[in-house]
């Protein structure tokens, strides 16, 4: 059973930056796809970014050019670098690992809150 623990969330002013970390309890080198989701109050959970073992990345249109996902297999950690933050980026951010299909993932973290003030 793989455990994922997110950290790095907090309160930041619009235009600021944060780096989220997702630390896995075991090796992620064999995990093909890992991702970040977010869920704002009253909204559905949405996919923010994914990264494969071959470091191919995908991004939601709303964050493209501002966010960057990366992974460090040696540290069993996936990162989400968030720049030029906007109030609409306010949400709980979740890490996910082992994509089964579509929005179905085998492992989820507990989430970390990101709040962007205007």
C-alpha positions as CSV (number, residue, x, y, z in Angstrom):
1,X,0.0,0.0,0.0
2,X,1.5,3.3,-1.1
3,X,0.9,6.3,1.0
4,X,1.2,9.8,-0.4
5,X,1.7,12.9,1.8
6,X,1.3,16.4,0.4
7,X,3.0,19.5,1.8
8,X,3.8,23.0,0.9
9,X,0.4,24.6,0.8
10,X,-0.5,27.8,2.5
11,X,-1.7,31.4,2.1
12,X,-0.1,33.5,-0.7
13,X,-0.9,36.8,-2.4
14,X,-2.0,36.9,-6.0
15,X,1.0,36.8,-8.3
16,X,3.0,34.8,-5.8
17,X,4.5,31.3,-6.0
18,X,4.3,28.0,-4.1
19,X,5.9,24.6,-4.5
20,X,3.8,21.6,-3.4
21,X,5.5,18.3,-2.6
22,X,4.0,14.8,-2.7
23,X,6.2,12.3,-0.8
24,X,5.5,8.7,-1.4
25,X,6.1,6.0,1.2
26,X,7.7,3.7,-1.4
27,X,9.5,3.8,-4.6
28,X,7.8,5.7,-7.5
29,X,10.3,4.8,-10.1
30,X,8.1,2.0,-11.5
31,X,4.9,4.2,-11.4
32,X,4.1,5.3,-14.9
33,X,1.8,8.2,-14.2
34,X,1.5,10.5,-11.2
35,X,-0.7,13.6,-11.0
36,X,-2.0,16.6,-9.1
37,X,-5.7,17.4,-8.7
38,X,-7.5,20.2,-7.0
39,X,-10.9,20.8,-5.6
40,X,-12.3,24.2,-4.8
41,X,-15.3,24.7,-2.5
42,X,-18.5,23.7,-4.3
43,X,-16.7,22.5,-7.3
44,X,-15.8,19.1,-8.7
45,X,-12.2,17.8,-8.4
46,X,-10.2,18.7,-11.5
47,X,-7.0,17.4,-12.9
48,X,-4.3,19.9,-12.8
49,X,-1.2,18.1,-14.2
50,X,0.2,14.7,-14.8
51,X,3.7,13.3,-15.4
52,X,4.8,10.0,-16.7
53,X,7.9,8.0,-15.9
54,X,9.3,9.2,-19.2
55,X,8.7,12.8,-17.9
56,X,6.0,13.6,-20.4
57,X,3.7,16.2,-18.8
58,X,0.1,17.4,-19.4
59,X,-1.6,20.4,-17.9
60,X,-5.1,21.8,-17.5
61,X,-5.6,24.8,-19.8
62,X,-6.2,27.0,-16.7
63,X,-2.7,26.4,-15.4
64,X,-0.6,25.9,-18.5
65,X,2.4,28.3,-18.6
66,X,2.1,29.0,-14.8
67,X,2.4,25.6,-13.2
68,X,5.1,22.9,-13.7
69,X,5.0,19.3,-12.5
70,X,8.2,17.4,-11.9
71,X,9.3,14.2,-10.2
72,X,12.4,13.0,-8.4
73,X,12.4,9.3,-8.3
74,X,15.4,9.2,-6.1
75,X,13.5,11.1,-3.4
76,X,10.1,9.4,-4.2
77,X,8.6,12.8,-4.6
78,X,6.5,14.6,-7.1
79,X,6.4,18.4,-7.1
80,X,4.0,21.0,-8.4
81,X,5.6,24.4,-9.0
82,X,3.0,27.1,-9.0
83,X,3.7,30.6,-10.3
84,X,1.7,33.7,-11.0
85,X,-1.0,32.4,-8.6
86,X,-4.5,33.7,-9.0
87,X,-7.4,33.7,-6.4
88,X,-9.2,31.1,-8.6
89,X,-6.3,28.7,-7.9
90,X,-7.6,28.5,-4.3
91,X,-8.4,24.9,-3.6
92,X,-7.3,21.7,-1.8
93,X,-4.6,20.1,-3.9
94,X,-4.3,16.3,-4.0
95,X,-1.6,14.1,-5.3
96,X,-2.5,10.8,-7.1
97,X,-0.5,7.8,-8.2
98,X,-1.1,4.8,-10.5
99,X,-3.7,5.9,-13.0
100,X,-6.2,3.1,-13.6
101,X,-8.4,4.9,-16.2
102,X,-9.8,8.3,-16.7
103,X,-10.2,9.9,-13.3
104,X,-9.7,6.6,-11.4
105,X,-6.4,6.4,-9.5
106,X,-5.2,3.8,-7.1
107,X,-3.6,6.0,-4.5
108,X,-4.5,9.5,-3.2
109,X,-3.0,11.8,-0.7
110,X,-4.9,13.7,2.0
111,X,-4.6,17.1,0.3
112,X,-3.0,20.4,1.1
113,X,-4.8,23.7,1.2
114,X,-3.7,26.5,-1.1
115,X,-5.3,29.9,-0.6
116,X,-4.5,32.8,-2.9
117,X,-5.6,36.3,-1.7
118,X,-6.4,39.1,-4.0
